[in-house]
């Protein structure tokens, strides 16, 4: 998806900012809604599962269903905006996302909330890709840097604030609604964004010549759904014929998807990108690392709430606030270092993350469920520092030596992989956690952390394959 930056005259620029900043606010509201809803279930999953009598299977699906739909449809969603107009696609996306949020808040059983989360992710995939294109058409060149600079701190705080907000809202139990308020607040945000968007977003007609690989998207969706269903249901209800068949179908659909990428006129991932060793290494590294840390955060939440008996609010403050501080600090600091250090900074981030997990494993092995907030805070801060350093550098490094004309496609592909990793990681790590619970929560947590350490070390093998230097940080 291309981003066109408006080249307006000085007179136009002087008149533009008031409206332009309001449009920036609309785009940021959409991004905040997405990030909050992609992270709140990290803390809320145990409470929602208990409320809806869902068990471990629902805990695994709550985050996976949203990330699955978003990851599979993110690139097609961007191309739909190019084809039919970004304004129209954005408005459909925010309206659908808001309606799906209401459905989540009104869910009465596990299937109803899983379906609502899938729909939420699907409309999110229409909504999110339009933002940079809309801003590029509104802001003149002299202001576009200021507009994009607002994304870092706002979205960083939203991403790490999701679990904290979830914990506070669950314990506050506003109007007796408990966890449901986490989704229902989107009605206010979404309605405000929709009303403002209808009034302020610029009209565009799109380009009907843009091609969308619907078959490729369907094959990828079938692949991921088969793999996740097989993994989650097999690990939860036993390895009967159904989950085994689902895994086999997932592998077959993946092979068909890979073949489709080589033959489609407008593939989701350009074959030239996959032939680039550095980009492919970044794609694999991102998949492994993001999946690993997403699973880690779920394990921390389960250990603190179901193992140590923390309330959601206490678990969020104890386990996630220190990590949030670390992520914000590292993200800000590393943005100025990525072009100079390149892949070395990504390696440093992974090493710090693994070191923090090792410290956490030692604490759990020593103190078990009696570990105090004072003991856990340094380890979680260290993990956050490593995550922030890696989050803010790995993809800028991965596209360091690709052609500038392919940067938009590469960035979209990497973003989709990140979302798919957010679906896979929690499913894998929570499967290990629940499977080891027979030995007690401390044993389950220790085994989960050792798995995270092993995957973190394994991901380092891809570092030498990355480009030495990154492209300048910023939207691509």
Beta strands, then each sheet from edge to edge (+ up, - down):
end
